């Protein structure tokens, strides 16, 4: 009996493994594709970043870049962080001469010069991962003055105050990771009244902007529920709720569904219109071991799978950490010390889908867990189909695009260890299904149809 069961099990396993994967795309418009390919940190102002600035960054087509940890890649510059822009706590917050805006001016001007990119401003300080002592991450003593300084920064960049600018910076985040001892030495009980006072002040002064936070390091119920309840009681705005997740599972389910319980709790407590932003995420092994898997073909496919999976989740915006030329060689950036990573090409693939931002219907079958397909169209009728094949193993995928109408051609691109979104073939006749071969354990397939 045991032998018979083993044979049946093997047969079933083989049948499942051999089950064909098919993708059929239909011209039925659905909801817009969400901004799930946002990033943390853009190109630095340093000469060493010239190649990344000029030849790489713009290809990712990021909708938003969050301004956090920016000083790390712009050494010796007083940039972005509030204690660097307004360095003297005892100075008069109403006087222009007490602010250093110029480096941040140049940084934001450079960032928004890329088509479609908007800045997303984190008010506060960058991480201080120093064991011996902390300097700028203590609970704020003069909350009113902090809110006044924040207001003047907002006015400088959105209203032109003090020879400033009228940038379209909609999102203003209060602090970063108050539940992390490397970013805040107080407790959530210390932080919550600070957030409430600042958020109410900023929303009153700038009702057209979105004020939010708290940028939690851990999106766990025992942390966010008391925070939301206190905000509800005080009538404080949470235009967007932000949190972080660094998955160690190397599967898509947990990270995609992290926002489910947050959405329910926000809705139950009067915040039905609050957006949910996963504004730091990055697959890791653990916090003590350098892990370069995200740089290979498997990692690239997983990164794409996560972004495609977010589309049908309660996450409204997602920000990969990081989208810059990172100083650390362990894979945090899309480029590390001048070397482009596969995560860069993953961001490029999802960026191409994002600019075709009207979602159209996809019918897929035979897809194993952690594998997704999504399609979109742009105003000119061009179509993009993006498929992530994470750990599917070598196999063929059958695509049926015959219902989409007439196109001049379709270019098929592959991302894996050997091919970096290389075009592998072009089709002129789309009236019949066609196959695309995955030759490694994982791959990303990008199809671009042009009128």
C-alpha positions as CSV (number, residue, x, y, z in Angstrom):
1,X,0.0,0.0,0.0
2,X,2.8,2.4,0.9
3,X,4.5,1.7,-2.4
4,X,1.3,2.3,-4.3
5,X,0.7,5.6,-2.5
6,X,4.3,6.7,-3.3
7,X,3.8,5.9,-7.0
8,X,0.6,7.9,-7.1
9,X,2.2,10.8,-5.2
10,X,5.1,10.9,-7.7
11,X,2.7,10.8,-10.6
12,X,0.6,13.6,-9.2
13,X,3.8,15.7,-8.6
14,X,5.0,15.1,-12.1
15,X,1.6,16.1,-13.5
16,X,1.6,19.3,-11.5
17,X,5.2,20.1,-12.5
18,X,4.3,19.5,-16.2
19,X,1.1,21.6,-16.0
20,X,1.4,24.2,-18.8
21,X,1.5,27.8,-17.8
22,X,-0.7,30.0,-20.0
23,X,-1.3,33.7,-20.2
24,X,-4.2,35.2,-22.1
25,X,-4.6,39.0,-22.3
26,X,-7.9,40.6,-23.0
27,X,-8.7,44.3,-23.9
28,X,-10.9,44.8,-20.9
29,X,-9.9,47.9,-18.9
30,X,-9.7,47.6,-15.2
31,X,-8.4,49.8,-12.4
32,X,-5.2,51.9,-12.8
33,X,-2.0,50.1,-12.0
34,X,-0.8,51.4,-8.6
35,X,2.5,53.1,-7.9
36,X,4.2,50.0,-6.4
37,X,7.6,50.6,-8.0
38,X,8.6,53.6,-5.9
39,X,12.0,53.8,-4.4
40,X,14.1,55.1,-1.5
41,X,17.0,57.5,-2.3
42,X,17.9,58.8,-5.8
43,X,21.2,59.5,-7.4
44,X,23.6,61.5,-5.2
45,X,25.2,64.8,-6.1
46,X,28.7,63.3,-6.0
47,X,30.9,63.2,-9.1
48,X,31.3,59.4,-8.6
49,X,27.5,59.0,-9.3
50,X,27.6,60.6,-12.7
51,X,27.3,57.3,-14.6
52,X,24.3,56.3,-12.5
53,X,22.7,59.7,-12.9
54,X,23.1,59.9,-16.6
55,X,22.8,56.4,-17.9
56,X,20.8,54.3,-15.5
57,X,18.5,55.9,-12.9
58,X,15.9,57.2,-15.4
59,X,15.3,53.8,-16.9
60,X,13.5,52.6,-13.8
61,X,10.6,55.1,-14.3
62,X,10.0,55.5,-10.6
63,X,6.8,57.4,-9.7
64,X,8.0,58.5,-6.3
65,X,11.4,58.5,-4.5
66,X,11.3,58.8,-0.7
67,X,13.9,61.1,0.8
68,X,15.3,59.1,3.7
69,X,18.9,58.2,4.5
70,X,19.9,60.7,1.8
71,X,22.9,62.0,3.8
72,X,24.6,58.6,3.7
73,X,25.1,58.9,-0.1
74,X,25.8,62.6,0.0
75,X,28.6,62.8,2.5
76,X,29.6,66.2,4.0
77,X,26.4,67.8,2.8
78,X,23.7,69.4,4.9
79,X,20.9,67.7,3.1
80,X,17.2,66.6,3.6
81,X,17.3,65.8,7.4
82,X,15.8,68.5,9.5
83,X,18.8,68.8,11.9
84,X,21.0,69.5,8.9
85,X,18.7,72.0,7.2
86,X,18.0,73.8,10.6
87,X,21.1,73.0,12.6
88,X,20.8,75.2,15.6
89,X,17.9,74.3,17.8
90,X,18.2,77.6,19.6
91,X,17.9,79.7,16.5
92,X,14.9,81.7,15.4
93,X,12.8,79.4,13.1
94,X,11.2,82.3,11.4
95,X,14.5,83.7,9.9
96,X,15.9,82.5,6.5
97,X,19.5,82.8,7.6
98,X,19.1,79.9,10.0
99,X,18.3,77.4,7.3
100,X,20.7,75.6,4.8
101,X,18.5,74.7,1.9
102,X,21.0,74.7,-1.0
103,X,22.1,71.0,-1.1
104,X,18.5,69.8,-0.7
105,X,17.4,72.3,-3.4
106,X,19.9,70.7,-5.8
107,X,19.1,67.2,-4.8
108,X,15.3,67.6,-5.3
109,X,15.7,69.6,-8.5
110,X,17.9,66.8,-9.9
111,X,15.4,64.2,-8.8
112,X,12.3,65.7,-10.3
113,X,14.2,66.5,-13.6
114,X,13.6,62.8,-14.5
115,X,10.3,62.4,-16.3
116,X,7.5,61.3,-14.0
117,X,9.5,61.2,-10.8
118,X,8.1,63.0,-7.7
119,X,9.8,63.5,-4.3
120,X,8.2,62.0,-1.2
121,X,9.6,63.9,1.8
122,X,10.4,62.3,5.1
123,X,10.6,64.9,7.8
124,X,13.0,64.1,10.6
125,X,16.4,62.3,10.7
126,X,18.2,59.4,9.1
127,X,19.1,56.2,10.9
128,X,21.9,56.3,13.5
129,X,23.1,52.7,13.6
130,X,25.8,53.6,16.1
131,X,26.1,51.4,19.2
132,X,28.1,53.8,21.4
133,X,25.9,56.9,21.3
134,X,23.0,58.6,19.6
135,X,22.9,62.3,18.6
136,X,19.8,63.4,16.8
137,X,17.1,60.7,17.3
138,X,15.9,61.6,20.8
139,X,12.3,62.7,21.5
140,X,11.7,66.3,20.4
141,X,11.6,68.7,23.3
142,X,10.1,71.7,21.5
143,X,7.3,70.2,19.4
144,X,5.8,73.5,18.3
145,X,9.2,74.7,17.0
146,X,9.8,71.4,15.2
147,X,6.4,71.9,13.5
148,X,7.3,75.5,12.6
149,X,10.6,74.3,11.0
150,X,8.8,71.6,9.2
151,X,6.3,74.1,7.9
152,X,9.0,76.4,6.6
153,X,10.6,73.4,4.8
154,X,7.3,72.6,3.2
155,X,6.7,76.2,2.2
156,X,10.2,76.5,0.7
157,X,9.6,73.5,-1.5
158,X,5.9,73.8,-2.4
159,X,5.1,77.6,-2.1
160,X,8.4,79.2,-3.2
161,X,9.2,80.7,0.3
162,X,12.7,82.2,0.6
163,X,13.6,81.9,-3.0
164,X,12.2,78.3,-3.0
165,X,10.2,76.2,-5.4
166,X,6.7,75.1,-6.2
167,X,7.4,71.5,-6.6
168,X,4.5,69.0,-6.6
169,X,5.5,67.2,-3.3
170,X,2.3,65.8,-2.0
171,X,3.4,63.4,0.7
172,X,5.0,64.6,3.9
173,X,6.0,61.9,6.4
174,X,6.5,62.5,10.1
175,X,9.7,60.7,11.4
176,X,11.0,57.3,10.5
177,X,10.7,54.1,12.6
178,X,9.8,55.4,16.0
179,X,9.7,51.8,17.1
180,X,13.4,51.2,16.3
181,X,16.1,52.2,18.8
182,X,18.4,53.2,16.0
183,X,16.0,55.9,14.8
184,X,14.2,56.9,18.0
185,X,15.4,56.6,21.6
186,X,12.0,57.2,23.0
187,X,9.0,54.9,23.1
188,X,5.8,54.8,21.0
189,X,4.1,56.4,24.0
190,X,6.6,59.3,23.6
191,X,6.2,59.5,19.9
192,X,2.4,59.3,19.5
193,X,1.5,62.7,21.1
194,X,4.4,64.2,19.2
195,X,2.9,62.9,15.9
196,X,-0.6,64.0,16.9
197,X,0.5,67.6,17.6
198,X,2.7,67.9,14.5
199,X,0.1,66.2,12.2
200,X,-2.7,68.4,13.3
201,X,-0.5,71.6,12.9
202,X,0.7,70.7,9.5
203,X,-2.7,69.6,8.2
204,X,-4.3,72.9,9.4
205,X,-1.6,74.9,7.6
206,X,-1.5,72.7,4.5
207,X,-4.9,71.0,4.1
208,X,-4.2,70.2,0.4
209,X,-1.1,68.1,1.2
210,X,-1.0,64.6,2.6
211,X,0.4,64.3,6.1
212,X,1.2,60.9,7.5
213,X,3.4,58.3,9.2
214,X,4.4,56.8,11.5
215,X,6.8,54.8,9.3
216,X,6.9,51.8,11.6
217,X,9.8,49.4,11.5
218,X,7.4,46.6,12.4
219,X,3.8,46.6,11.1
220,X,2.6,44.6,14.1
221,X,-0.8,45.0,15.8
222,X,0.5,45.7,19.3
223,X,2.4,48.7,17.9
224,X,0.0,50.3,15.3
225,X,-3.3,49.7,17.1
226,X,-2.6,52.0,20.1
227,X,-1.2,54.6,17.7
228,X,-4.3,54.6,15.5
229,X,-6.6,54.7,18.5
230,X,-4.8,57.7,20.0
231,X,-5.0,59.5,16.7
232,X,-8.7,58.7,16.4
233,X,-9.3,60.0,20.0
234,X,-7.3,63.2,19.3
235,X,-8.8,63.8,15.8
236,X,-5.4,63.7,14.2
237,X,-5.0,63.1,10.5
238,X,-3.4,60.0,9.0
239,X,-3.6,60.7,5.3
240,X,-1.3,57.8,4.8
241,X,-0.2,55.0,7.1
242,X,3.4,53.9,6.5
243,X,5.3,50.9,7.7
244,X,8.3,48.8,6.7
245,X,8.9,45.1,6.0
246,X,12.1,43.2,5.3
247,X,10.9,39.7,4.4
248,X,13.2,36.8,5.4
249,X,10.7,34.2,4.1
250,X,11.7,34.6,0.4
251,X,8.1,34.0,-0.6
252,X,5.5,36.5,-1.6
253,X,2.5,35.6,0.7
254,X,3.6,37.3,4.0
255,X,4.7,40.6,2.6
256,X,1.7,40.9,0.2
257,X,-0.8,40.4,3.1
258,X,0.9,42.5,5.8
259,X,-1.5,45.3,5.1
260,X,-4.7,43.3,5.4
261,X,-5.2,43.7,9.2
262,X,-4.0,47.4,9.0
263,X,-6.7,48.1,6.5
264,X,-9.4,46.6,8.6
265,X,-8.3,48.5,11.7
266,X,-8.0,51.8,9.9
267,X,-11.5,51.4,8.4
268,X,-13.0,50.5,11.8
269,X,-11.6,53.6,13.4
270,X,-12.6,56.3,10.9
271,X,-9.6,56.2,8.5
272,X,-11.3,54.6,5.5
273,X,-9.6,57.1,3.1
274,X,-6.1,56.6,4.6
275,X,-3.6,55.2,2.1
276,X,-1.3,52.4,3.1
277,X,2.3,52.8,2.2
278,X,4.9,50.1,2.5
279,X,7.7,52.6,2.1
280,X,10.7,50.4,2.9
281,X,11.0,46.8,1.8
282,X,13.7,44.5,0.6
283,X,14.2,40.7,0.8
284,X,16.9,39.7,3.2
285,X,18.4,36.6,4.8
286,X,18.8,38.1,8.2
287,X,20.2,41.2,9.8
288,X,23.6,39.8,10.5
289,X,24.6,38.0,7.3
290,X,25.4,39.5,4.0
291,X,23.0,38.0,1.4
292,X,23.5,38.6,-2.3
293,X,20.6,36.4,-3.5
294,X,18.6,39.4,-4.4
295,X,21.2,40.2,-7.0
296,X,20.7,37.0,-9.0
297,X,18.0,35.8,-11.3
298,X,15.9,34.3,-8.5
299,X,16.1,37.5,-6.5
300,X,15.1,39.6,-9.5
301,X,12.1,37.4,-10.2
302,X,11.0,37.5,-6.5
303,X,11.3,41.3,-6.4
304,X,9.0,41.5,-9.5
305,X,6.6,38.9,-8.0
306,X,6.3,41.0,-4.9
307,X,5.5,44.2,-6.8
308,X,3.0,42.4,-9.0
309,X,1.4,40.8,-6.0
310,X,1.0,44.1,-4.2
311,X,-1.4,45.2,-7.1
312,X,-4.3,43.1,-5.6
313,X,-3.4,43.8,-2.0
314,X,-4.3,46.6,0.4
315,X,-0.8,48.2,-0.2
316,X,-1.4,51.5,-2.1
317,X,2.2,52.4,-2.7
318,X,5.4,50.4,-2.2
319,X,9.0,51.7,-2.0
320,X,12.0,49.5,-2.6
321,X,15.0,50.1,-0.4
322,X,17.1,51.4,-2.1
323,X,17.0,52.7,-5.7
324,X,20.5,54.3,-5.7
325,X,24.1,53.5,-6.1
326,X,24.6,52.2,-2.6
327,X,27.9,52.5,-0.8
328,X,27.6,49.1,0.7
329,X,28.5,46.0,-1.4
330,X,25.8,43.7,0.1
331,X,23.0,44.3,-2.4
332,X,21.0,47.1,-0.8
333,X,21.1,49.3,-3.9
334,X,20.1,48.7,-7.5
335,X,23.7,49.6,-8.1
336,X,26.4,48.9,-5.5
337,X,29.7,50.7,-5.8
338,X,29.2,51.2,-9.5
339,X,28.0,47.7,-10.3
340,X,24.5,47.3,-11.6
341,X,22.4,44.6,-9.9
342,X,19.6,42.4,-11.2
343,X,17.3,44.3,-8.9
344,X,17.8,47.3,-11.2
345,X,16.5,45.4,-14.1
346,X,13.6,44.2,-12.0
347,X,12.7,47.8,-11.2
348,X,13.0,48.7,-14.9
349,X,10.6,45.9,-15.9
350,X,7.9,47.0,-13.4
351,X,8.6,50.6,-14.4
352,X,7.8,49.7,-18.0
353,X,4.5,48.2,-16.8
354,X,3.7,51.2,-14.7
355,X,3.8,53.7,-17.6
356,X,1.2,51.5,-19.3
357,X,-1.0,52.3,-16.3
358,X,-4.5,51.2,-17.3
359,X,-4.7,47.6,-16.2
360,X,-6.3,45.2,-18.6
361,X,-7.6,41.7,-17.9
362,X,-5.2,38.7,-17.7
363,X,-6.4,35.1,-17.5
364,X,-3.6,32.8,-16.3
365,X,-3.5,29.1,-15.6
366,X,-1.0,26.6,-14.3
367,X,0.8,29.3,-12.3
368,X,2.6,28.0,-9.2
369,X,2.7,30.1,-6.0
370,X,4.8,33.3,-6.2
371,X,4.3,33.6,-9.9
372,X,2.2,36.5,-11.4
373,X,1.2,38.1,-14.7
374,X,-0.1,41.6,-15.2
375,X,-0.8,43.7,-18.2
376,X,-1.5,47.4,-18.9
377,X,-2.1,49.8,-21.8
378,X,-1.1,53.4,-22.3
379,X,-3.0,56.3,-23.9
380,X,-1.7,55.4,-27.4
381,X,-3.0,51.9,-27.1
382,X,0.4,50.3,-26.6
383,X,0.4,47.3,-24.3
384,X,2.9,45.8,-21.8
385,X,2.6,42.3,-20.4
386,X,4.8,41.4,-17.4
387,X,5.2,37.9,-16.0
388,X,7.3,36.8,-13.0
389,X,8.4,33.2,-12.9
390,X,9.9,32.7,-9.5
391,X,11.3,29.3,-8.9
392,X,9.2,27.7,-11.6
393,X,12.2,25.8,-13.1
394,X,12.9,25.6,-16.8
395,X,9.6,25.4,-18.7
396,X,7.6,27.1,-21.5
397,X,4.9,29.7,-21.1
398,X,2.2,30.1,-23.7
399,X,1.0,33.6,-24.4
400,X,-2.3,34.4,-26.2
401,X,-2.5,38.1,-27.2
402,X,-4.8,37.5,-30.2
403,X,-7.7,39.4,-28.6
404,X,-5.8,42.7,-28.4
405,X,-6.2,43.7,-32.0
406,X,-3.7,44.9,-34.5
407,X,-0.1,45.9,-33.5
408,X,2.9,46.6,-35.6
409,X,5.1,44.3,-33.5
410,X,5.7,42.8,-30.1
411,X,9.2,42.6,-28.5
412,X,9.8,39.8,-26.0
413,X,12.4,40.4,-23.3
414,X,13.9,38.1,-20.7
415,X,15.5,38.8,-17.3
416,X,17.5,36.1,-15.7
417,X,21.1,35.5,-14.7
418,X,22.4,35.6,-18.3
419,X,20.0,38.0,-19.9
420,X,19.4,41.5,-18.6
421,X,16.0,42.3,-20.2
422,X,17.5,41.3,-23.5
423,X,15.1,41.2,-26.5
424,X,15.0,37.5,-27.5
425,X,12.7,37.8,-30.4
426,X,10.1,40.0,-32.2
427,X,6.7,39.0,-33.5
428,X,4.7,40.6,-36.2
429,X,1.8,38.2,-36.2
430,X,0.0,37.9,-32.9
431,X,-3.1,36.1,-34.2
432,X,-1.8,32.8,-32.7
433,X,-0.5,31.8,-29.3
434,X,3.2,31.6,-28.9
435,X,5.7,30.1,-26.4
436,X,8.5,31.7,-24.4
437,X,11.0,29.4,-22.8
438,X,12.3,29.9,-19.2
439,X,15.7,28.2,-19.2
440,X,16.7,28.8,-15.6
441,X,15.0,28.3,-12.2
442,X,13.6,31.8,-12.4
443,X,13.0,34.5,-14.9
444,X,11.0,37.6,-15.7
445,X,9.3,37.9,-19.1
446,X,8.5,41.4,-20.4
447,X,6.4,41.8,-23.6
448,X,6.0,45.2,-25.3
449,X,3.3,45.6,-28.0
450,X,3.6,48.6,-30.2
451,X,1.1,50.2,-32.5
